[in-house]
Amino acid sequence: MNQPLYYCLICFVFFISSCQSNSEKKQEKKGTPIVYKITGSLNPEVNGTVYLQDHDNSIQQFHRAKVEQGKFVLEGELVIDAFYDLIIKSDSGAVKTFSYSTPLYVEGDADYDVAIKENGDHFVIEVKTNSLTTNELIAFNKNKEQVQLELDEQLAKYSVETAALNAKLMTFSRGQESVYNQTIDRLEEISKQSNEIRARKDDKRFYEKYVLNSKQKASFLIPYSFKYISLNKENYKDYDQILARLDPAIQKHPLVKAAVAKVDEVKNYYDNMPVFPAITPRNLKGDSLKFDQLVDKKMIIVAVWSSKGKNSKMDLPVLVRKEAELKKMGVEVVYLTDDEDYERWRASNRQIGLGMNSYLLNVTDRDFIENSYNVIGTPRYLWLDPKSRTVIELAGADPTLPNFIKNVKNKL
């Protein structure tokens, strides 16, 4: 090969590699100050004002610009690329006044063109952008609005049916007990289904579903969604993997760091959680709690309660009544309290009917349990594996809820 040509090729390869390397560095998102530009048009061509405000704090507002004859250019520098609301308001003296808000993810290397058009008695907006996160956000909001509309329609149908059934109840006479009971059953079923629909309308459900199903790796909507997501022992590993798969170019951004920190807090808590201690508190007879006598059980429910708390005195009698059913399932209930007044503890034990499975903690064991398992309020129900004494549930199901036994069966 011709030597000069060979060296030219080598230099060219190094040049391309250098350009690619620099390009990758430029694409890395660290949350540094950005320069942005947003253009827009309005029809009708009104005059007004356009500005940005913090997506999560409407009090914090940023740059403003004039809307003149339906056109505007909003540009400036922001401390960080993030989620903002673009607010567009017409002048108060306009023939048709309006105020419109649309969320955007504003970043420095993206183009934004916003068009607002009158459509009958309302306005529609179209955002053209090469911002991946903004396009993800728009699609997410459209899907959420559509699903919530469908759920609202179903709730409206249930509301009409409920009113009709309640009116029907007033017309029954003696001898129609069977139809009356059927009507009551239907009303209860509607109430249950309506509550399930309302739960599905919760924003948290939409963000959870989006994060778990999204194939994107570079959209900031994924880490942003973590502020709405509740992490627990069952799901934190899934979310940890999702964050680990995010594009390296966004890993150093504050939004990603915040999401990772949230998961890490739960992850470290469960991964480093100590087993339940081999404590030896005493019951009313003076007998010690012996975990080695419970290893043949399928699960232990440790009810941490206080004779000073009215919630404990209200909830624990319900749990006592369910003990027989729990025993048939292989579940043992142990009651622990840190009461400093022995006589009050003894009187409360007898009043509630706790029996000999109720034990008084010493100060050392009380502090360990409260600090290790974040027991702030009582009653609190810790579910344990009898053999290993590992904590299965830090906050087990409330025994006063209708689905308590079902939740226990599912865990077994």
C-alpha positions as CSV (number, residue, x, y, z in Angstrom):
1,M,0.0,0.0,0.0
2,N,1.1,3.5,-0.7
3,Q,2.7,4.8,2.5
4,P,1.3,8.4,2.4
5,L,-2.2,7.0,1.7
6,Y,-1.9,4.5,4.6
7,Y,-1.0,7.3,7.0
8,C,-3.8,9.4,5.7
9,L,-6.3,6.6,6.4
10,I,-4.9,6.1,9.9
11,C,-5.3,9.8,10.6
12,F,-8.8,9.8,9.2
13,V,-9.8,6.9,11.5
14,F,-8.4,8.6,14.6
15,F,-10.2,11.8,13.5
16,I,-13.5,10.0,13.2
17,S,-13.0,8.2,16.5
18,S,-12.2,11.6,18.2
19,C,-15.3,13.2,16.7
20,Q,-17.5,10.3,17.9
21,S,-15.9,10.4,21.4
22,N,-16.5,14.2,21.6
23,S,-20.1,13.7,20.3
24,E,-20.8,11.1,23.0
25,K,-19.5,13.5,25.7
26,K,-21.6,16.3,24.4
27,Q,-24.7,14.1,24.5
28,E,-24.2,13.2,28.2
29,K,-26.9,14.8,30.3
30,K,-25.6,16.0,33.7
31,G,-28.3,18.6,34.5
32,T,-26.0,21.6,33.7
33,P,-27.4,25.0,32.5
34,I,-29.0,24.9,29.0
35,V,-29.9,27.4,26.4
36,Y,-33.3,26.7,24.8
37,K,-35.7,28.1,22.2
38,I,-39.4,27.6,21.8
39,T,-41.4,29.0,18.9
40,G,-45.2,29.1,18.6
41,S,-48.3,30.2,16.7
42,L,-51.8,30.8,17.8
43,N,-55.0,30.8,15.8
44,P,-56.9,33.2,16.3
45,E,-53.9,35.5,16.1
46,V,-54.2,37.1,19.5
47,N,-51.6,39.1,21.5
48,G,-50.6,38.0,24.9
49,T,-47.8,36.6,27.1
50,V,-45.9,33.3,27.1
51,Y,-43.7,32.0,29.9
52,L,-42.3,28.9,31.6
53,Q,-43.1,27.7,35.1
54,D,-41.9,24.8,37.2
55,H,-44.0,21.7,36.4
56,D,-44.3,20.8,40.1
57,N,-44.3,24.3,41.6
58,S,-46.5,26.9,39.8
59,I,-45.1,29.6,42.0
60,Q,-41.7,29.3,40.4
61,Q,-41.9,31.1,37.0
62,F,-39.2,31.8,34.5
63,H,-38.6,33.7,31.2
64,R,-41.5,35.6,29.6
65,A,-42.0,36.8,26.1
66,K,-44.7,38.6,24.1
67,V,-47.2,36.9,21.8
68,E,-47.7,39.3,18.9
69,Q,-50.3,38.6,16.2
70,G,-50.4,35.0,17.2
71,K,-46.6,34.4,17.1
72,F,-44.0,34.1,19.8
73,V,-40.4,33.1,20.4
74,L,-39.5,32.2,24.0
75,E,-35.8,31.7,24.6
76,G,-33.2,31.9,27.3
77,E,-31.0,30.0,29.7
78,L,-32.2,27.6,32.4
79,V,-30.2,26.2,35.3
80,I,-31.2,22.6,34.3
81,D,-33.0,20.7,31.6
82,A,-36.2,19.5,33.3
83,F,-40.0,19.4,33.1
84,Y,-41.7,22.7,32.7
85,D,-45.1,24.0,31.9
86,L,-45.4,26.3,28.9
87,I,-48.1,28.9,29.8
88,I,-49.7,31.0,27.0
89,K,-52.2,33.7,27.9
90,S,-54.0,36.2,25.7
91,D,-54.3,39.8,26.6
92,S,-57.3,40.6,28.8
93,G,-58.7,42.9,26.1
94,A,-58.7,40.3,23.4
95,V,-62.0,39.3,21.8
96,K,-61.4,35.7,22.7
97,T,-59.3,35.3,25.8
98,F,-57.7,32.1,26.9
99,S,-55.0,30.7,29.1
100,Y,-53.3,27.5,27.9
101,S,-50.8,25.2,29.6
102,T,-48.8,22.4,28.2
103,P,-46.0,20.4,29.8
104,L,-42.6,20.1,28.1
105,Y,-39.3,18.6,28.9
106,V,-37.1,21.6,28.0
107,E,-33.5,20.7,27.0
108,G,-30.8,22.5,25.1
109,D,-30.4,20.3,22.1
110,A,-34.0,20.1,21.1
111,D,-36.4,22.1,18.9
112,Y,-39.9,23.0,19.9
113,D,-42.7,24.4,17.8
114,V,-46.1,24.8,19.5
115,A,-49.3,25.4,17.5
116,I,-52.6,26.3,19.2
117,K,-55.8,26.3,17.1
118,E,-59.4,27.0,17.9
119,N,-61.6,23.9,17.4
120,G,-65.2,24.7,18.1
121,D,-65.7,25.7,21.7
122,H,-62.2,24.7,22.8
123,F,-58.6,24.8,21.7
124,V,-56.3,22.0,20.5
125,I,-52.5,22.0,20.8
126,E,-49.9,20.4,18.6
127,V,-46.2,20.2,19.7
128,K,-43.6,19.3,17.2
129,T,-40.2,18.5,18.8
130,N,-37.3,16.2,18.5
131,S,-37.2,15.9,22.3
132,L,-37.6,12.2,23.1
133,T,-38.8,12.9,26.7
134,T,-41.3,15.5,25.6
135,N,-42.8,13.1,23.0
136,E,-43.0,10.4,25.6
137,L,-44.7,12.8,28.0
138,I,-47.3,13.8,25.4
139,A,-48.1,10.2,24.5
140,F,-48.3,9.3,28.2
141,N,-50.7,12.2,29.0
142,K,-52.9,11.3,25.9
143,N,-53.1,7.7,27.0
144,K,-53.9,8.7,30.6
145,E,-56.6,11.1,29.5
146,Q,-58.2,8.5,27.3
147,V,-58.2,5.8,29.9
148,Q,-59.5,8.1,32.6
149,L,-62.3,9.2,30.3
150,E,-63.3,5.6,29.8
151,L,-63.2,4.9,33.5
152,D,-65.3,8.0,34.2
153,E,-67.9,6.8,31.7
154,Q,-68.0,3.5,33.5
155,L,-68.4,5.2,36.9
156,A,-71.2,7.3,35.4
157,K,-73.0,4.2,34.3
158,Y,-72.6,2.6,37.8
159,S,-73.9,5.9,39.3
160,V,-77.1,5.7,37.2
161,E,-77.6,2.0,38.0
162,T,-77.1,2.6,41.7
163,A,-79.7,5.3,41.7
164,A,-82.2,3.1,39.9
165,L,-81.5,0.1,42.3
166,N,-81.9,2.4,45.4
167,A,-85.2,3.6,44.0
168,K,-86.2,0.0,43.3
169,L,-85.5,-1.0,47.0
170,M,-88.3,1.4,48.1
171,T,-90.9,-0.5,46.0
172,F,-90.4,-4.0,47.4
173,S,-93.2,-5.6,49.5
174,R,-93.5,-8.6,51.7
175,G,-92.7,-11.8,49.9
176,Q,-90.1,-10.3,47.6
177,E,-87.1,-11.0,50.0
178,S,-85.2,-13.0,47.3
179,V,-85.3,-10.1,44.7
180,Y,-84.5,-7.6,47.5
181,N,-81.4,-9.6,48.5
182,Q,-80.3,-9.8,44.8
183,T,-80.6,-6.0,44.6
184,I,-78.5,-5.6,47.7
185,D,-75.9,-7.9,46.3
186,R,-75.8,-6.0,43.1
187,L,-75.4,-2.7,45.0
188,E,-72.5,-4.1,46.9
189,E,-70.9,-5.4,43.7
190,I,-71.2,-2.0,42.0
191,S,-69.7,-0.4,45.1
192,K,-66.7,-2.7,45.0
193,Q,-66.2,-2.3,41.2
194,S,-66.5,1.5,41.5
195,N,-63.8,1.6,44.2
196,E,-61.5,-0.5,42.0
197,I,-62.1,1.9,39.1
198,R,-61.3,4.9,41.3
199,A,-58.1,3.2,42.3
200,R,-57.2,2.7,38.7
201,K,-57.6,6.4,38.1
202,D,-54.9,7.2,40.5
203,D,-51.9,8.9,38.8
204,K,-49.6,6.5,40.6
205,R,-51.0,3.5,38.7
206,F,-50.3,5.2,35.3
207,Y,-46.7,6.0,36.2
208,E,-46.1,2.5,37.5
209,K,-47.5,0.9,34.4
210,Y,-45.5,3.2,32.1
211,V,-42.1,2.5,33.8
212,L,-42.7,-1.2,33.9
213,N,-43.7,-1.4,30.3
214,S,-41.6,1.2,28.6
215,K,-38.8,0.1,26.3
216,Q,-37.2,3.5,26.3
217,K,-33.7,3.9,27.9
218,A,-33.0,7.6,27.4
219,S,-36.3,9.2,28.3
220,F,-36.3,11.3,31.5
221,L,-40.0,10.5,32.0
222,I,-38.8,7.1,33.4
223,P,-36.7,8.5,36.4
224,Y,-39.2,11.4,36.9
225,S,-42.0,8.8,37.3
226,F,-40.3,7.4,40.4
227,K,-41.6,10.3,42.5
228,Y,-45.1,8.8,42.1
229,I,-44.1,5.1,42.6
230,S,-44.3,3.3,46.0
231,L,-41.5,0.9,46.5
232,N,-41.7,-2.3,48.6
233,K,-40.1,-5.6,49.1
234,E,-42.0,-7.2,46.2
235,N,-41.1,-4.6,43.5
236,Y,-37.9,-2.8,44.3
237,K,-35.7,-5.3,42.5
238,D,-37.7,-4.8,39.3
239,Y,-37.3,-1.0,39.5
240,D,-33.6,-1.3,40.3
241,Q,-33.1,-3.3,37.1
242,I,-35.0,-0.7,35.1
243,L,-32.8,2.1,36.3
244,A,-29.7,0.1,35.7
245,R,-30.7,-0.4,32.0
246,L,-31.1,3.3,31.4
247,D,-28.8,4.9,28.8
248,P,-25.4,5.7,30.3
249,A,-25.7,9.2,28.8
250,I,-28.4,10.1,31.3
251,Q,-27.1,8.2,34.4
252,K,-25.4,11.3,35.9
253,H,-28.5,13.5,35.6
254,P,-30.1,14.6,38.9
255,L,-33.5,13.0,37.9
256,V,-31.8,9.7,37.5
257,K,-29.7,10.1,40.7
258,A,-32.8,10.9,42.7
259,A,-34.7,7.8,41.4
260,V,-31.6,5.6,42.1
261,A,-31.3,7.0,45.6
262,K,-35.0,6.2,46.3
263,V,-34.6,2.6,45.1
264,D,-31.2,2.2,46.9
265,E,-32.8,3.3,50.2
266,V,-35.4,0.5,50.0
267,K,-32.9,-1.9,48.5
268,N,-30.4,-1.4,51.3
269,Y,-33.1,-1.6,53.9
270,Y,-34.3,-5.0,52.8
271,D,-30.9,-6.4,51.8
272,N,-29.4,-5.4,55.2
273,M,-32.5,-6.0,57.3
274,P,-31.6,-8.1,60.4
275,V,-33.6,-11.2,61.3
276,F,-36.1,-10.9,64.1
277,P,-34.1,-11.2,67.3
278,A,-34.3,-14.2,69.6
279,I,-35.9,-12.1,72.3
280,T,-37.3,-13.5,75.6
281,P,-40.0,-11.1,76.8
282,R,-42.4,-12.5,79.4
283,N,-46.2,-13.0,79.4
284,L,-48.6,-12.6,82.3
285,K,-47.5,-16.0,83.8
286,G,-43.9,-15.0,83.6
287,D,-43.1,-17.4,80.7
288,S,-40.7,-16.4,78.0
289,L,-41.4,-16.3,74.3
290,K,-39.7,-19.3,72.7
291,F,-39.4,-19.1,68.9
292,D,-38.0,-22.6,68.7
293,Q,-41.4,-23.9,69.6
294,L,-43.0,-22.1,66.6
295,V,-40.7,-23.4,63.8
296,D,-43.4,-25.8,62.6
297,K,-45.7,-22.9,61.9
298,K,-46.1,-21.5,58.4
299,M,-46.0,-17.9,59.5
300,I,-45.8,-15.8,62.6
301,I,-47.7,-12.5,62.9
302,V,-46.0,-10.2,65.4
303,A,-48.6,-7.6,66.5
304,V,-46.7,-4.7,68.0
305,W,-49.2,-2.7,70.1
306,S,-49.6,-0.2,72.9
307,S,-52.1,-0.3,75.8
308,K,-52.0,3.5,75.6
309,G,-53.2,3.7,72.0
310,K,-56.9,3.6,71.2
311,N,-56.2,2.1,67.7
312,S,-54.6,-0.9,69.3
313,K,-57.6,-1.5,71.6
314,M,-59.9,-1.2,68.6
315,D,-58.0,-3.4,66.2
316,L,-56.6,-6.2,68.3
317,P,-60.0,-7.6,69.4
318,V,-60.7,-8.2,65.7
319,L,-57.4,-10.1,65.3
320,V,-58.1,-12.1,68.4
321,R,-61.4,-13.3,66.9
322,K,-59.6,-14.4,63.7
323,E,-56.9,-16.4,65.6
324,A,-58.8,-19.7,65.4
325,E,-59.0,-19.4,61.6
326,L,-55.3,-18.3,61.4
327,K,-54.3,-21.3,63.5
328,K,-56.0,-23.7,61.0
329,M,-53.9,-22.1,58.3
330,G,-50.7,-22.6,60.3
331,V,-50.3,-19.0,61.4
332,E,-49.4,-18.0,65.0
333,V,-50.1,-14.6,66.4
334,V,-47.7,-13.1,69.0
335,Y,-48.5,-9.8,70.7
336,L,-45.6,-7.5,71.8
337,T,-45.8,-4.2,73.7
338,D,-43.4,-1.8,75.2
339,D,-45.7,-0.6,77.9
340,E,-44.0,1.0,80.9
341,D,-47.0,0.6,83.2
342,Y,-47.3,-3.1,84.1
343,E,-50.7,-2.9,85.6
344,R,-52.2,-1.1,82.6
345,W,-50.6,-3.7,80.3
346,R,-52.1,-6.5,82.4
347,A,-55.5,-4.9,82.5
348,S,-55.5,-4.2,78.7
349,N,-54.4,-7.8,78.0
350,R,-57.4,-9.2,79.9
351,Q,-59.8,-6.6,78.5
352,I,-58.8,-7.4,74.9
353,G,-58.5,-11.2,75.6
354,L,-54.9,-11.7,74.3
355,G,-54.2,-14.7,76.5
356,M,-50.7,-16.0,77.1
357,N,-49.3,-15.1,73.6
358,S,-48.9,-11.5,74.8
359,Y,-45.5,-10.4,76.0
360,L,-44.0,-7.3,77.6
361,L,-40.7,-6.1,75.9
362,N,-37.7,-4.9,77.7
363,V,-36.1,-1.6,76.7
364,T,-33.3,-3.1,74.7
365,D,-35.6,-5.3,72.6
366,R,-38.1,-2.5,72.2
367,D,-35.5,-0.1,70.8
368,F,-34.1,-2.8,68.4
369,I,-37.6,-3.6,67.0
370,E,-38.6,0.0,66.6
371,N,-35.4,1.1,65.0
372,S,-34.7,-1.9,62.9
373,Y,-38.2,-2.2,61.4
374,N,-39.3,1.4,61.4
375,V,-42.1,0.9,63.9
376,I,-43.4,4.4,64.3
377,G,-47.1,4.0,65.1
378,T,-49.0,1.1,66.6
379,P,-50.6,-1.3,66.0
380,R,-48.1,-2.7,63.5
381,Y,-48.1,-6.2,62.1
382,L,-44.8,-7.8,61.2
383,W,-45.0,-11.1,59.3
384,L,-42.2,-13.5,60.0
385,D,-40.8,-16.8,58.6
386,P,-40.8,-19.0,61.7
387,K,-37.7,-21.0,60.6
388,S,-35.3,-18.2,59.7
389,R,-37.1,-15.4,61.5
390,T,-36.7,-13.2,58.4
391,V,-39.3,-10.5,58.0
392,I,-41.7,-11.3,55.2
393,E,-43.8,-8.2,55.5
394,L,-42.8,-5.0,57.4
395,A,-46.3,-3.8,57.5
396,G,-48.6,-6.8,57.2
397,A,-52.3,-6.4,56.3
398,D,-54.7,-4.7,58.7
399,P,-56.8,-7.5,60.4
400,T,-59.8,-5.2,60.4
401,L,-60.0,-5.1,56.6
402,P,-62.3,-7.5,54.8
403,N,-59.5,-9.0,52.6
404,F,-57.2,-9.7,55.6
405,I,-57.5,-13.5,55.5
406,K,-57.2,-13.5,51.7
407,N,-53.9,-11.6,52.0
408,V,-52.6,-14.0,54.5
409,K,-53.5,-17.0,52.3
410,N,-51.8,-15.4,49.3
411,K,-48.6,-14.9,51.3
412,L,-48.6,-18.5,52.4
